[in-house]
């Protein structure tokens, strides 16, 4: 295929759409991992007093999350939209690509943390204590087991989401977009919410630093409640994105893509 033919191929509507959706999918997933070292209070952010719940013998639980969860709902939406038009292969390809890009990002961050800071940079930011380089390291560095847990949970959750989405579509056909999109997310995120904690805080750390199973269950439940309500809240957004895509592709191309995605199973 010559260069001109490749250019025409790239600019076909279905190819441009995949590049756009895929880029947004991968970027949000990578950024959410990088910014995840910040922990925030959802209640205080919304102007409420933190709840004080007791679950699985764990006390004083509230809705505190890593900053990365702000972007994960976008990944949920992209997963189901890509699944709708490009099928299992499309989501799997982007999920594996995302794992590679997240790993690459953390490798580059690790290398950047190791380089020796310039004296003038330390002097310019002398007001930051103990120093800007230490602050940089603390913001961007994350434990190896947290990274492995997060990547594992992401990949397992994505592959499970794809499977459930396709199973629901087999039963309902083209009807009930909300059921296959929201339903697949709600089920897959149960696994995701607990896998990351189990690997990061039970499998990885030494015995003296391991979380109790009850603590993993309690914190995982609080994490899932956030994802549960966000999945429900974003259901109208899924319909809006479908509307935009249908308008862009046209009814004929849209129908053929969705049919091919369903048959690819």
GUBATOR-297935 format. One record per residue (C-alpha): residue number from 1; residue in three letters; z, y, x. Coordinates in steps of 0.5 Angstrom, whole numbers, padded with zeros to 4 digits. Example, Ala and Ser with C-alpha at 12.3 -4.5 7.8 and 13.67 -1.06 7.14 Angstrom:
GUBATOR-297935
+-----+------+-------+-------+-------+
: pos : code :     Z :     Y :     X :
+-----+------+-------+-------+-------+
:   1 :  ALA :  0016 : -0009 :  0025 :
:   2 :  SER :  0014 : -0002 :  0027 :
+-----+------+-------+-------+-------+
end
This chain:
GUBATOR-297935
+-----+------+-------+-------+-------+
: pos : code :     Z :     Y :     X :
+-----+------+-------+-------+-------+
:   1 :  UNK :  0000 :  0000 :  0000 :
:   2 :  UNK : -0002 :  0007 :  0003 :
:   3 :  UNK :  0003 :  0013 :  0003 :
:   4 :  UNK : -0001 :  0016 : -0003 :
:   5 :  UNK :  0000 :  0010 : -0007 :
:   6 :  UNK :  0008 :  0010 : -0005 :
:   7 :  UNK :  0009 :  0017 : -0007 :
:   8 :  UNK :  0006 :  0016 : -0014 :
:   9 :  UNK :  0010 :  0010 : -0015 :
:  10 :  UNK :  0016 :  0013 : -0013 :
:  11 :  UNK :  0015 :  0019 : -0018 :
:  12 :  UNK :  0014 :  0014 : -0024 :
:  13 :  UNK :  0019 :  0016 : -0029 :
:  14 :  UNK :  0023 :  0009 : -0029 :
:  15 :  UNK :  0024 :  0010 : -0021 :
:  16 :  UNK :  0026 :  0017 : -0021 :
:  17 :  UNK :  0031 :  0015 : -0026 :
:  18 :  UNK :  0034 :  0009 : -0022 :
:  19 :  UNK :  0034 :  0014 : -0016 :
:  20 :  UNK :  0038 :  0019 : -0020 :
:  21 :  UNK :  0043 :  0014 : -0023 :
:  22 :  UNK :  0044 :  0010 : -0017 :
:  23 :  UNK :  0045 :  0016 : -0013 :
:  24 :  UNK :  0050 :  0019 : -0018 :
:  25 :  UNK :  0054 :  0012 : -0018 :
:  26 :  UNK :  0054 :  0011 : -0010 :
:  27 :  UNK :  0056 :  0018 : -0009 :
:  28 :  UNK :  0062 :  0018 : -0014 :
:  29 :  UNK :  0065 :  0012 : -0012 :
:  30 :  UNK :  0065 :  0014 : -0004 :
:  31 :  UNK :  0068 :  0021 : -0006 :
:  32 :  UNK :  0073 :  0017 : -0010 :
:  33 :  UNK :  0075 :  0013 : -0004 :
:  34 :  UNK :  0075 :  0019 :  0001 :
:  35 :  UNK :  0080 :  0023 : -0004 :
:  36 :  UNK :  0084 :  0018 : -0006 :
:  37 :  UNK :  0090 :  0019 : -0001 :
:  38 :  UNK :  0092 :  0025 : -0006 :
:  39 :  UNK :  0097 :  0023 : -0011 :
:  40 :  UNK :  0098 :  0027 : -0017 :
:  41 :  UNK :  0102 :  0027 : -0024 :
:  42 :  UNK :  0097 :  0027 : -0030 :
:  43 :  UNK :  0103 :  0029 : -0035 :
:  44 :  UNK :  0104 :  0036 : -0030 :
:  45 :  UNK :  0097 :  0037 : -0029 :
:  46 :  UNK :  0096 :  0037 : -0037 :
:  47 :  UNK :  0102 :  0041 : -0038 :
:  48 :  UNK :  0107 :  0036 : -0040 :
:  49 :  UNK :  0114 :  0033 : -0037 :
:  50 :  UNK :  0113 :  0026 : -0034 :
:  51 :  UNK :  0114 :  0020 : -0038 :
:  52 :  UNK :  0120 :  0016 : -0036 :
:  53 :  UNK :  0118 :  0009 : -0038 :
:  54 :  UNK :  0121 :  0002 : -0036 :
:  55 :  UNK :  0116 : -0004 : -0036 :
:  56 :  UNK :  0117 : -0011 : -0032 :
:  57 :  UNK :  0124 : -0009 : -0030 :
:  58 :  UNK :  0121 : -0003 : -0026 :
:  59 :  UNK :  0125 :  0004 : -0028 :
:  60 :  UNK :  0122 :  0011 : -0028 :
:  61 :  UNK :  0115 :  0010 : -0029 :
:  62 :  UNK :  0110 :  0015 : -0030 :
:  63 :  UNK :  0103 :  0017 : -0030 :
:  64 :  UNK :  0102 :  0018 : -0023 :
:  65 :  UNK :  0095 :  0017 : -0020 :
:  66 :  UNK :  0091 :  0017 : -0014 :
:  67 :  UNK :  0086 :  0023 : -0014 :
:  68 :  UNK :  0080 :  0018 : -0014 :
:  69 :  UNK :  0081 :  0016 : -0021 :
:  70 :  UNK :  0078 :  0023 : -0023 :
:  71 :  UNK :  0071 :  0020 : -0021 :
:  72 :  UNK :  0072 :  0013 : -0023 :
:  73 :  UNK :  0070 :  0014 : -0031 :
:  74 :  UNK :  0063 :  0017 : -0028 :
:  75 :  UNK :  0062 :  0010 : -0025 :
:  76 :  UNK :  0064 :  0007 : -0031 :
:  77 :  UNK :  0059 :  0010 : -0035 :
:  78 :  UNK :  0054 :  0010 : -0030 :
:  79 :  UNK :  0055 :  0002 : -0029 :
:  80 :  UNK :  0053 :  0001 : -0037 :
:  81 :  UNK :  0047 :  0006 : -0037 :
:  82 :  UNK :  0044 :  0002 : -0031 :
:  83 :  UNK :  0046 : -0004 : -0034 :
:  84 :  UNK :  0042 : -0002 : -0040 :
:  85 :  UNK :  0036 :  0000 : -0037 :
:  86 :  UNK :  0036 : -0004 : -0031 :
:  87 :  UNK :  0040 : -0010 : -0032 :
:  88 :  UNK :  0044 : -0015 : -0028 :
:  89 :  UNK :  0040 : -0014 : -0022 :
:  90 :  UNK :  0040 : -0006 : -0022 :
:  91 :  UNK :  0048 : -0006 : -0022 :
:  92 :  UNK :  0049 : -0011 : -0017 :
:  93 :  UNK :  0044 : -0008 : -0012 :
:  94 :  UNK :  0048 : -0001 : -0013 :
:  95 :  UNK :  0055 : -0005 : -0013 :
:  96 :  UNK :  0053 : -0008 : -0006 :
:  97 :  UNK :  0050 : -0002 : -0003 :
:  98 :  UNK :  0056 :  0002 : -0005 :
:  99 :  UNK :  0061 : -0003 : -0002 :
: 100 :  UNK :  0057 : -0002 :  0005 :
: 101 :  UNK :  0057 :  0006 :  0004 :
: 102 :  UNK :  0065 :  0006 :  0003 :
: 103 :  UNK :  0066 :  0002 :  0009 :
: 104 :  UNK :  0061 :  0006 :  0013 :
: 105 :  UNK :  0065 :  0012 :  0010 :
: 106 :  UNK :  0071 :  0010 :  0013 :
: 107 :  UNK :  0069 :  0007 :  0019 :
: 108 :  UNK :  0066 :  0014 :  0021 :
: 109 :  UNK :  0073 :  0018 :  0018 :
: 110 :  UNK :  0076 :  0013 :  0023 :
: 111 :  UNK :  0072 :  0015 :  0029 :
: 112 :  UNK :  0073 :  0022 :  0027 :
: 113 :  UNK :  0080 :  0022 :  0027 :
: 114 :  UNK :  0080 :  0019 :  0034 :
: 115 :  UNK :  0076 :  0025 :  0037 :
: 116 :  UNK :  0080 :  0030 :  0041 :
: 117 :  UNK :  0081 :  0036 :  0038 :
: 118 :  UNK :  0079 :  0043 :  0041 :
: 119 :  UNK :  0084 :  0047 :  0043 :
: 120 :  UNK :  0082 :  0054 :  0040 :
: 121 :  UNK :  0081 :  0050 :  0033 :
: 122 :  UNK :  0089 :  0048 :  0034 :
: 123 :  UNK :  0090 :  0055 :  0036 :
: 124 :  UNK :  0086 :  0058 :  0030 :
: 125 :  UNK :  0090 :  0054 :  0025 :
: 126 :  UNK :  0097 :  0054 :  0028 :
: 127 :  UNK :  0100 :  0056 :  0022 :
: 128 :  UNK :  0099 :  0049 :  0019 :
: 129 :  UNK :  0105 :  0045 :  0021 :
: 130 :  UNK :  0106 :  0040 :  0026 :
: 131 :  UNK :  0098 :  0042 :  0027 :
: 132 :  UNK :  0092 :  0042 :  0024 :
: 133 :  UNK :  0090 :  0035 :  0027 :
: 134 :  UNK :  0096 :  0031 :  0024 :
: 135 :  UNK :  0094 :  0034 :  0018 :
: 136 :  UNK :  0087 :  0032 :  0018 :
: 137 :  UNK :  0089 :  0025 :  0020 :
: 138 :  UNK :  0094 :  0024 :  0014 :
: 139 :  UNK :  0089 :  0027 :  0009 :
: 140 :  UNK :  0083 :  0022 :  0011 :
: 141 :  UNK :  0087 :  0016 :  0014 :
: 142 :  UNK :  0088 :  0010 :  0009 :
: 143 :  UNK :  0091 :  0004 :  0011 :
: 144 :  UNK :  0086 : -0002 :  0012 :
: 145 :  UNK :  0089 : -0006 :  0006 :
: 146 :  UNK :  0089 : -0001 :  0001 :
: 147 :  UNK :  0081 :  0000 :  0003 :
: 148 :  UNK :  0080 : -0008 :  0003 :
: 149 :  UNK :  0084 : -0008 : -0004 :
: 150 :  UNK :  0080 : -0002 : -0007 :
: 151 :  UNK :  0073 : -0005 : -0005 :
: 152 :  UNK :  0075 : -0012 : -0007 :
: 153 :  UNK :  0077 : -0009 : -0014 :
: 154 :  UNK :  0071 : -0005 : -0015 :
: 155 :  UNK :  0066 : -0011 : -0013 :
: 156 :  UNK :  0070 : -0016 : -0018 :
: 157 :  UNK :  0070 : -0011 : -0023 :
: 158 :  UNK :  0063 : -0009 : -0023 :
: 159 :  UNK :  0061 : -0016 : -0023 :
: 160 :  UNK :  0065 : -0018 : -0029 :
: 161 :  UNK :  0063 : -0011 : -0032 :
: 162 :  UNK :  0056 : -0014 : -0032 :
: 163 :  UNK :  0057 : -0021 : -0034 :
: 164 :  UNK :  0061 : -0018 : -0040 :
: 165 :  UNK :  0056 : -0013 : -0042 :
: 166 :  UNK :  0050 : -0018 : -0042 :
: 167 :  UNK :  0054 : -0023 : -0046 :
: 168 :  UNK :  0056 : -0018 : -0052 :
: 169 :  UNK :  0048 : -0015 : -0052 :
: 170 :  UNK :  0046 : -0022 : -0053 :
: 171 :  UNK :  0050 : -0023 : -0059 :
: 172 :  UNK :  0049 : -0016 : -0062 :
: 173 :  UNK :  0042 : -0014 : -0059 :
: 174 :  UNK :  0040 : -0007 : -0059 :
: 175 :  UNK :  0046 : -0005 : -0064 :
: 176 :  UNK :  0053 : -0003 : -0062 :
: 177 :  UNK :  0052 :  0001 : -0055 :
: 178 :  UNK :  0059 :  0003 : -0056 :
: 179 :  UNK :  0062 : -0004 : -0056 :
: 180 :  UNK :  0058 : -0007 : -0050 :
: 181 :  UNK :  0059 : -0001 : -0046 :
: 182 :  UNK :  0067 :  0000 : -0048 :
: 183 :  UNK :  0068 : -0007 : -0049 :
: 184 :  UNK :  0066 : -0009 : -0042 :
: 185 :  UNK :  0069 : -0003 : -0039 :
: 186 :  UNK :  0076 : -0005 : -0042 :
: 187 :  UNK :  0076 : -0012 : -0040 :
: 188 :  UNK :  0073 : -0011 : -0033 :
: 189 :  UNK :  0078 : -0006 : -0031 :
: 190 :  UNK :  0084 : -0010 : -0033 :
: 191 :  UNK :  0082 : -0014 : -0027 :
: 192 :  UNK :  0081 : -0008 : -0023 :
: 193 :  UNK :  0087 : -0005 : -0024 :
: 194 :  UNK :  0091 : -0011 : -0021 :
: 195 :  UNK :  0087 : -0014 : -0016 :
: 196 :  UNK :  0087 : -0007 : -0012 :
: 197 :  UNK :  0095 : -0007 : -0012 :
: 198 :  UNK :  0096 : -0015 : -0011 :
: 199 :  UNK :  0091 : -0014 : -0004 :
: 200 :  UNK :  0094 : -0008 : -0002 :
: 201 :  UNK :  0101 : -0009 : -0003 :
: 202 :  UNK :  0103 : -0016 : -0004 :
: 203 :  UNK :  0097 : -0020 :  0001 :
: 204 :  UNK :  0097 : -0015 :  0006 :
: 205 :  UNK :  0103 : -0012 :  0008 :
: 206 :  UNK :  0109 : -0016 :  0012 :
: 207 :  UNK :  0114 : -0019 :  0008 :
: 208 :  UNK :  0119 : -0013 :  0009 :
: 209 :  UNK :  0114 : -0009 :  0006 :
: 210 :  UNK :  0111 : -0013 :  0000 :
: 211 :  UNK :  0112 : -0010 : -0007 :
: 212 :  UNK :  0115 : -0015 : -0012 :
: 213 :  UNK :  0110 : -0018 : -0017 :
: 214 :  UNK :  0114 : -0014 : -0023 :
: 215 :  UNK :  0112 : -0008 : -0019 :
: 216 :  UNK :  0105 : -0010 : -0019 :
: 217 :  UNK :  0105 : -0011 : -0026 :
: 218 :  UNK :  0108 : -0005 : -0028 :
: 219 :  UNK :  0104 :  0000 : -0024 :
: 220 :  UNK :  0098 : -0004 : -0026 :
: 221 :  UNK :  0099 : -0003 : -0033 :
: 222 :  UNK :  0100 :  0004 : -0032 :
: 223 :  UNK :  0094 :  0005 : -0028 :
: 224 :  UNK :  0090 :  0001 : -0034 :
: 225 :  UNK :  0093 :  0005 : -0039 :
: 226 :  UNK :  0089 :  0011 : -0036 :
: 227 :  UNK :  0083 :  0007 : -0036 :
: 228 :  UNK :  0083 :  0004 : -0043 :
: 229 :  UNK :  0084 :  0011 : -0046 :
: 230 :  UNK :  0079 :  0014 : -0041 :
: 231 :  UNK :  0074 :  0009 : -0043 :
: 232 :  UNK :  0075 :  0010 : -0051 :
: 233 :  UNK :  0075 :  0018 : -0050 :
: 234 :  UNK :  0068 :  0017 : -0046 :
: 235 :  UNK :  0065 :  0013 : -0051 :
: 236 :  UNK :  0061 :  0019 : -0054 :
: 237 :  UNK :  0059 :  0021 : -0047 :
: 238 :  UNK :  0055 :  0015 : -0047 :
: 239 :  UNK :  0051 :  0016 : -0053 :
: 240 :  UNK :  0049 :  0023 : -0050 :
: 241 :  UNK :  0047 :  0020 : -0044 :
: 242 :  UNK :  0043 :  0015 : -0047 :
: 243 :  UNK :  0040 :  0021 : -0052 :
: 244 :  UNK :  0038 :  0024 : -0045 :
: 245 :  UNK :  0035 :  0018 : -0042 :
: 246 :  UNK :  0031 :  0016 : -0048 :
: 247 :  UNK :  0028 :  0023 : -0049 :
: 248 :  UNK :  0026 :  0023 : -0042 :
: 249 :  UNK :  0023 :  0016 : -0042 :
: 250 :  UNK :  0020 :  0016 : -0049 :
: 251 :  UNK :  0021 :  0011 : -0054 :
: 252 :  UNK :  0016 :  0006 : -0051 :
: 253 :  UNK :  0018 :  0006 : -0044 :
: 254 :  UNK :  0025 :  0006 : -0046 :
: 255 :  UNK :  0024 :  0000 : -0050 :
: 256 :  UNK :  0020 : -0004 : -0045 :
: 257 :  UNK :  0025 : -0003 : -0040 :
: 258 :  UNK :  0031 : -0005 : -0044 :
: 259 :  UNK :  0027 : -0011 : -0046 :
: 260 :  UNK :  0026 : -0013 : -0039 :
: 261 :  UNK :  0033 : -0012 : -0037 :
: 262 :  UNK :  0036 : -0016 : -0043 :
: 263 :  UNK :  0030 : -0022 : -0041 :
: 264 :  UNK :  0032 : -0021 : -0034 :
: 265 :  UNK :  0038 : -0025 : -0035 :
+-----+------+-------+-------+-------+
end
